[in-house]
Amino acid sequence: MDKKNKIIIISLLSALLIALCVLVVEMKSTEKKAYQGLTEIEEDQNMEVENDDNSQYIDMSLEKDIEAHFQENGIDHEKVAYCITDLEHNIKYSMNEKDEFIAASIYKLPLAMLYYDKVNEGEYTLDSTFTYSGYMHEDAGVISSDYGIGSQVPLSDLLNDLIM
């Protein structure tokens, strides 16, 4: 390889290295901006909702229903937190919302809602079944205590166990 080709290769590699460094710096800058945006969103989510001018929309039966459920099931108020926001009327119902709790399976309720929507749309019925496969098995799981691997599990049982 002659000297001219070596210079060209070194120049190309240098240009590539410079371009790569510029790309990395740009990516880090974008990541930092995205993180700052996320922090702003988190701050917005912690804002208090004002109920002053929406009192005619406050549904006291919701609060009564929740309290009745706690009483019927012997649920300790200190062990539960919730925050329900009525986006239409800008009203927030909450209990222990500022307390820190470990979230357990927070995707389950939205997943159940999705399947209930699919039932309402006719895509599934509550009698539709799903195969219980080995990769789904949990030793202490509710489904594994009622069904064996390979069993057909009705959607109604899955949704019930999912919510419970």
Contacts in CASP RR format, 6 or more apart in sequence:
PFRMAT RR
TARGET T0000
AUTHOR 0000-0000-0000
METHOD contacts of the structure
MODEL  1
MDKKNKIIIISLLSALLIALCVLVVEMKSTEKKAYQGLTEIEEDQNMEVE
NDDNSQYIDMSLEKDIEAHFQENGIDHEKVAYCITDLEHNIKYSMNEKDE
FIAASIYKLPLAMLYYDKVNEGEYTLDSTFTYSGYMHEDAGVISSDYGIG
SQVPLSDLLNDLIM
48 92 0 8 1.000
49 85 0 8 1.000
49 90 0 8 1.000
49 91 0 8 1.000
49 92 0 8 1.000
50 90 0 8 1.000
51 58 0 8 1.000
51 90 0 8 1.000
51 91 0 8 1.000
51 92 0 8 1.000
54 89 0 8 1.000
54 90 0 8 1.000
54 91 0 8 1.000
57 86 0 8 1.000
57 88 0 8 1.000
57 89 0 8 1.000
57 91 0 8 1.000
58 91 0 8 1.000
62 84 0 8 1.000
62 93 0 8 1.000
63 93 0 8 1.000
66 82 0 8 1.000
66 95 0 8 1.000
69 75 0 8 1.000
70 77 0 8 1.000
70 80 0 8 1.000
77 95 0 8 1.000
77 96 0 8 1.000
78 96 0 8 1.000
80 95 0 8 1.000
80 96 0 8 1.000
81 94 0 8 1.000
81 95 0 8 1.000
81 96 0 8 1.000
81 97 0 8 1.000
81 99 0 8 1.000
81 101 0 8 1.000
82 93 0 8 1.000
82 94 0 8 1.000
82 95 0 8 1.000
82 96 0 8 1.000
82 97 0 8 1.000
83 92 0 8 1.000
83 93 0 8 1.000
83 94 0 8 1.000
83 97 0 8 1.000
84 92 0 8 1.000
84 93 0 8 1.000
84 94 0 8 1.000
85 91 0 8 1.000
85 92 0 8 1.000
85 93 0 8 1.000
86 92 0 8 1.000
86 93 0 8 1.000
108 162 0 8 1.000
108 163 0 8 1.000
109 163 0 8 1.000
111 162 0 8 1.000
112 159 0 8 1.000
112 162 0 8 1.000
112 163 0 8 1.000
115 124 0 8 1.000
115 155 0 8 1.000
115 158 0 8 1.000
115 159 0 8 1.000
116 159 0 8 1.000
118 124 0 8 1.000
119 125 0 8 1.000
119 126 0 8 1.000
119 155 0 8 1.000
124 155 0 8 1.000
125 155 0 8 1.000
126 154 0 8 1.000
126 155 0 8 1.000
126 156 0 8 1.000
126 159 0 8 1.000
127 154 0 8 1.000
127 155 0 8 1.000
127 156 0 8 1.000
128 154 0 8 1.000
128 155 0 8 1.000
129 152 0 8 1.000
129 153 0 8 1.000
129 154 0 8 1.000
129 155 0 8 1.000
130 152 0 8 1.000
130 153 0 8 1.000
130 155 0 8 1.000
130 158 0 8 1.000
131 150 0 8 1.000
131 151 0 8 1.000
131 152 0 8 1.000
131 153 0 8 1.000
132 143 0 8 1.000
132 147 0 8 1.000
132 148 0 8 1.000
132 149 0 8 1.000
132 150 0 8 1.000
132 151 0 8 1.000
132 152 0 8 1.000
132 153 0 8 1.000
133 149 0 8 1.000
133 150 0 8 1.000
134 149 0 8 1.000
134 150 0 8 1.000
136 143 0 8 1.000
137 144 0 8 1.000
137 149 0 8 1.000
138 144 0 8 1.000
142 161 0 8 1.000
142 164 0 8 1.000
143 153 0 8 1.000
143 157 0 8 1.000
143 158 0 8 1.000
143 161 0 8 1.000
146 157 0 8 1.000
147 153 0 8 1.000
END
